């Protein structure tokens, strides 16, 4: 799943950069369609990795701690978009850059016995 996740993240970076540079309804339609497929390539493996981690820990506590960084990340993206409100197209580059997290994250997992 890690390879699929990284491929999906790389493709999403390309999609967001293309959204910055391309204009026109047809280009946005095609990019949105592709983004739907590529987002699944990120979300499904990432969720599988998270649940693999949760299996070896307290699952309820793990899910709560998983959501905190997600919410903080969303707040950061929303605030960045507000800062670029007059030039909203730059938000596309910010969102695309956020996918670099999936490329550089180390997913090595070694369960700790309790």
C-alpha positions in Angstrom: 0.0 0.0 0.0 2.9 2.4 0.6 3.9 2.4 -3.1 0.3 3.0 -4.2 0.0 5.8 -1.7 3.2 7.5 -2.9 2.2 7.2 -6.6 -1.2 8.7 -5.8 0.3 11.6 -3.8 2.7 12.3 -6.7 -0.2 12.3 -9.2 -2.2 14.6 -6.9 0.7 17.1 -6.8 0.7 17.1 -10.6 -3.1 17.6 -10.6 -3.0 20.6 -8.3 -0.1 22.2 -10.2 -2.0 21.8 -13.4 -5.1 23.4 -11.8 -2.9 26.4 -11.1 -1.7 26.7 -14.7 -4.7 25.6 -16.8 -7.9 27.5 -17.6 -11.2 26.5 -19.0 -14.1 24.4 -18.0 -13.0 21.3 -19.9 -9.6 21.3 -18.3 -11.2 21.6 -14.8 -13.6 18.9 -15.6 -10.9 16.5 -16.7 -8.6 17.4 -13.7 -11.5 16.9 -11.3 -12.3 13.5 -12.7 -8.6 12.4 -12.5 -8.4 13.9 -9.0 -11.2 11.6 -7.9 -9.3 8.5 -8.9 -6.0 9.7 -7.6 -7.5 10.7 -4.2 -8.6 7.2 -3.8 -5.1 6.1 -4.4 -4.0 8.1 -1.4 -6.9 7.7 1.0 -7.4 3.9 0.8 -3.7 2.9 1.5 -3.3 5.7 4.1 -6.4 4.4 6.0 -5.1 0.8 5.8 -1.8 1.9 7.2 -3.5 3.8 10.0 -5.7 0.9 11.0 -2.7 -1.4 11.0 -1.1 0.9 13.5 -4.3 1.1 15.5 -4.6 -2.7 15.7 -1.5 -2.8 17.9 -2.6 0.1 20.2 -5.7 1.3 21.9 -8.0 1.8 18.8 -10.3 4.4 20.3 -7.4 6.6 21.5 -5.6 6.1 18.3 -8.5 7.3 16.1 -8.9 10.4 18.3 -5.1 11.2 18.0 -5.3 10.5 14.3 -8.0 13.1 13.8 -6.2 15.9 15.7 -3.5 16.3 13.1 -6.1 16.1 10.3 -8.1 18.9 11.8 -4.9 21.0 12.4 -3.9 20.4 8.8 -7.3 21.5 7.5 -7.2 24.7 9.7 -3.7 25.5 8.2 -4.9 25.0 4.7 -8.1 27.1 5.3 -6.1 29.9 6.8 -3.5 29.8 4.0 -6.4 30.0 1.5 -7.8 33.0 3.4 -4.4 34.8 3.2 -4.4 34.2 -0.6 -8.1 35.1 -1.1 -7.3 37.9 -3.6 -5.2 35.4 -5.6 -7.0 32.2 -4.8 -5.2 30.3 -7.6 -2.1 30.2 -5.3 -4.1 28.0 -2.9 -3.9 25.3 -5.6 -0.1 25.3 -5.1 -0.4 25.2 -1.3 -2.8 22.2 -1.5 -0.5 20.4 -4.0 2.5 21.0 -1.7 0.6 19.4 1.2 0.7 16.1 -0.7 4.5 16.1 -0.2 3.8 14.8 3.3 2.8 11.4 1.8 6.0 11.3 -0.3 8.4 11.9 2.6 6.6 10.2 5.5 8.4 7.1 6.8 5.8 4.3 7.1 8.0 1.7 8.8 6.0 0.0 11.4 7.4 -2.1 14.2 4.7 -3.0 16.8 5.7 -2.7 20.4 4.5 -5.6 22.6 2.7 -4.5 25.8 
